[in-house]
Amino acid sequence: MSTLFYKLIQIINSLLIVKHSVLVLWVK
């Protein structure tokens, strides 16, 4: 259960990083 939760957090973090990168590229 905790490993699943950890995986979910990892996925959310990577999605946030990708979103941030896209926003930075969009501003440029």
MARDRENLO-25025 format. One line per field, with one value per residue (C-alpha): residue in one letter; x, y, z; residue number from 1; chain. Coordinates in pm, 1 decimal, decimal comma. Example, Ala and Ser with C-alpha at 12.3 -4.5 7.8 and 13.67 -1.06 7.14 Angstrom:
<recs>
aa = a / s
u = 1230,0 / 1367,0
v = -450,0 / -106,0
w = 780,0 / 714,0
i = 1 / 2
ch = A / A
</recs>
This chain:
<recs>
aa = m / s / t / l / f / y / k / l / i / q / i / i / n / s / l / l / i / v / k / h / s / v / l / v / l / w / v / k
u = 0,0 / 272,5 / 473,6 / 169,4 / 134,4 / 502,9 / 463,1 / 166,3 / 370,7 / 652,8 / 411,1 / 257,2 / 602,1 / 717,8 / 394,4 / 446,4 / 805,5 / 693,9 / 418,5 / 665,1 / 911,0 / 636,7 / 530,4 / 889,8 / 930,2 / 594,8 / 700,9 / 1019,9
v = 0,0 / 246,4 / 155,0 / 234,1 / 568,3 / 638,1 / 557,8 / 792,6 / 1073,1 / 1007,1 / 1025,3 / 1350,1 / 1502,0 / 1414,0 / 1552,9 / 1878,9 / 1898,9 / 1841,0 / 2100,8 / 2353,5 / 2286,0 / 2331,5 / 2660,1 / 2786,3 / 2693,4 / 2852,9 / 3182,3 / 3180,7
w = 0,0 / 95,3 / -215,8 / -429,2 / -253,6 / -313,4 / -683,2 / -703,0 / -547,0 / -794,4 / -1089,2 / -962,3 / -909,3 / -1259,9 / -1406,0 / -1216,8 / -1340,8 / -1699,9 / -1666,1 / -1524,4 / -1808,3 / -2067,8 / -1906,6 / -1905,7 / -2272,1 / -2351,9 / -2189,5 / -2396,1
i = 1 / 2 / 3 / 4 / 5 / 6 / 7 / 8 / 9 / 10 / 11 / 12 / 13 / 14 / 15 / 16 / 17 / 18 / 19 / 20 / 21 / 22 / 23 / 24 / 25 / 26 / 27 / 28
ch = A / A / A / A / A / A / A / A / A / A / A / A / A / A / A / A / A / A / A / A / A / A / A / A / A / A / A / A
</recs>
